[in-house]
Each structure stands twice: as structure tokens, then as C-alpha cells.
């Protein structure tokens, strides 16, 4: 027997953990700057984005209509691309000498990072519009999603500071709030 709430619960928990993997390091980095530990947590946390995004889509899919489906598709592709960027920046480039990392970010890798960021930002904004139009989510959480996550992507290459820390925390709060709004309360059993 499988619970009909397994997938929604799994996706919501992934969204909560993704939020924590952004917000926790964001808070720490406000005082310490980027560290190996915070960078690692952010880089690994990106793997939770697809199930988190999927549960948000499933929660409002019918109300989102065709626009919601297209927004989800662009966001999930952008998320996949940007997860690779975030992983590379936080797990790989962070541990290289700055001059070597700088050289690696020239030419094709730079273009790929910029394209990935652009697709992620476009998809995130479209998906936030879809969630807002559905009226099935808390408005402040939707707006936070639509603003903070694109800002994270745009600010990712910059040195960490108070602004990037605040954006990490805002993105985390939005993701956690959205996750809590879709987290199933009871499990129905499917024979």
C-alpha cells in the first residue's frame, strides 16, 4: 500500500530542506563570509530543487492551465541548468585559487553560466506569475519566490556580503512558506 500523499510530502520536505540549505548558510555568511562548509551545503542543496518545484506545480497545475505548464517547464529546465552552475561555483570553483577560477570562467563556461542563469531567472519569474495567478499560495511567499530566487542567481558570481546573505534568507523563507502551504496533513491509503 502506498500513501497518496507520499509525493507531495516528499516534494514539500525537499523544499523545506532546500530552503534551509540556502537560509542557514546565508545567515552564517552574514557574519563569517563564505566558508567551505557553507559553500558545500548550498552546492549540495541544489539537488532538492526539482522535487520541490514539482510539488509546487502539482499543487496548482490545473489552476495554472497551459501557462502554468509552460512556466513549470521553463523553470524546471532553468533550475536544472542553474543547479549545475551553483554546484560548480560552490563545490568546485570555491576551492580553486582565485586566478585559476577566474580563468575558468572565461569563454565558453562564462557563456554557459550566463545562459543557465537567464533561463533560470525567466523560468522562475514565469512560474511565480503562474503561482500568483492560481491564488493557491500565500502571496508574500510567491512574491518572495519570484524576486529572491532570481536575485540569488544574478548575485551568485559576486562576493558574499550582507545583501547576498539577506537574499539567501528571503529565498529560504519563501521556499519554506510555500512548502508548508502544500505539505499534506493526512495520509490517504491507496490499495
N, C-alpha and C positions, 0 to 999 in steps of 0.2 A: 504494500500500500504506500502511496506517495501523497504527501500533503499538497493541495493546490496552491498553497502559499509559499512553497519552497523557493521558487524562482524569485518572486517579489521580495521575500525575506533576504535571500542571498544578495540580490542587487542592492537592496537598501543597506545591508550591512557593509557591502563593498563601498557604497557611497559614504557611509559614516567613517569607515577606515581611511578612505581617500581623503576626506576632509581632515581627519586627524593627522594624516601624513603630510598635509600641507600646513595646517594651522600650528601644530606642535613645533615643527622646525622654524616656522615663521616667527613664533613667539621667542624661541631661543635665540634666533639670529638677530633679533632686535637688540639683544644685549651682547652677543658674542661675535656677530658676523657669521659668515658661512663656515661651517666646520665639516670635517669628514663625516661625522655621524649624521648631521642634519642633511647634508647633501645626499647621503646614502638613502635615508628614509624617504626623501622627496623622490629620488630616482626610482626606487622600487615601488613606491605607492602608485605610480602612474599605471601600473598593470591593473589596478582596480577600476579604472575609468570606464571601460567598455561595459561591464555588467552594471555599473552604476547608471550610466546613460541609458542602457536598455530598459531598466526598470522604470525610469522616469518616462520613457517613451510609452511603455506598456500601460502606464497609469493613465495617460491621456490620449493614447493613439487614436481612438475613434473620434474624440472631440477635436483632435488636431487635423483630421482629414488628410487630403493629399499634401497640403503644405507641410503638415507635421511630419509626414513620412519623408518628404524630400529634406526637410530640416534635420531630421534624425540621420538620414543617410549621409548628408554633408558633414554633420557633426561627428558621426562615428568614424568616417574616413579621416577627417581632420584630427580627431583625437588619437587615432592610431599613428598618424604621422607625427603629431606633436609629442606623443608618449616616447617615440624614438628620440626626438630632439631633447626632451627633458632627461631621459635616461643618459644620453650622450653627454649632455652638459654636466649633469650631477654625478654620474658614476665614472665616466671616462675622462673628460676634459678637466674636471676639477683636480684630478691627481697628476696632471702633467704640468711641466714648467710653463709659466705664462707665455713665454715666447714661442714655445712649441705649439701650445694650444691656439695661439693667435695665428700661426702659420696654417694650422689645420682648418681654421675657419675661413680661409680664403678660397676663392674659386668655387668649384662645384659643391663642396659641403656648405658653403655660405648660401648659395642659391637654393640648395635643397632645404636648408633650415628656414630660409625666408618663405619659400613656397609652403612648407609644412605649417608654419606659423600663420600664414594668410588663410589657408584652408581651415585651420582650427578656429581662428577668430571668426571667419564668416559662418562656419557651421554652428559655433556657439551662440552667436547673435541670432541666427535664424531659429535655432532650437529654443532660445529664450523667448523669442516672439511667439513661437508656437505654444509654449507653455503658458504664456500670458494670455493668449487668445482663448485657450481652453478653459481658463478660470478654474482650474482644478488644483492649483498650487497656491501657497501663500505668496502674495505679490512681492513683498520685500525679498523673499528668498529667490524668486525668479529674477528680479532686477539685479540682485547681487550676483547671481549666476551669469547674467548677460553682460555685466560690467567687470566684475572681479576676475573671472577666468580669462577673458581676452586680455585684460591688463597684465595678468601673470605671464601670458605668452609674449606680449610685447616687451615687458620688462625683464624677461629671462636672461638676456645676454648682459644686462647691466650689473654692476657690482651691487651686492646686497646692502641695504640700508633701511632706515625707518619706513620709507614708502613701500618698498618691496615686502617688508615684514607685515605691514598693515594690509596690503593686498592679499598676502597669503592667508591672513587671519579672516579677512572678509570672504574670500573664496571658500575657506573651510566652513565658516558659519553658514553660508548659503547652501553648500552641499549637504551639511548635516541637517539643516532645517528641511530641505527638500526630501532627504531620505526619511526623516521622521514622519513627514506628511504622507508617505507611501508605504511605510512599514506596516505589514498586516498585523492585526491584533489577535486574530484567532486562526487556527489551522482547520481547514475542512479536509476531510479524508476522501481521497479518490480510490475506489476499489480497483 
